[in-house]
Amino acid sequence: MNFSEQSGVNANQDTRESIVAVQKNGDGDLTAFKTSTGRVLQYDEALAEVQAGRIAGVNAFKGRDGETYIRGDADGNPDNNLDQLPRFE
């Protein structure tokens, strides 16, 4: 029996935050994110959190322009695409 079984914690349970809403600028670019705990992160803050592995369901990738961006994990569900998430003010 491993530690997570002894402590009653499901080893497969992901307790990281997720992104639940977004802000966009006038061009439709993502500028800020609201997490499942209610935190609001500006793009650069969110990118750092994603790169550190603290936010589930998203990843960082390098675009053709050499910049690093945030995108949702490819899971075949278009409903949880970052562009499809609700907006917040």
Summary of the structure (lengths in Angstrom):
residues: 89
radius of gyration: 15.1
end to end distance: 47.3
largest distance: 54.0
contacts: 190
relative contact order: 0.20
helix: 22%
strand: 34%
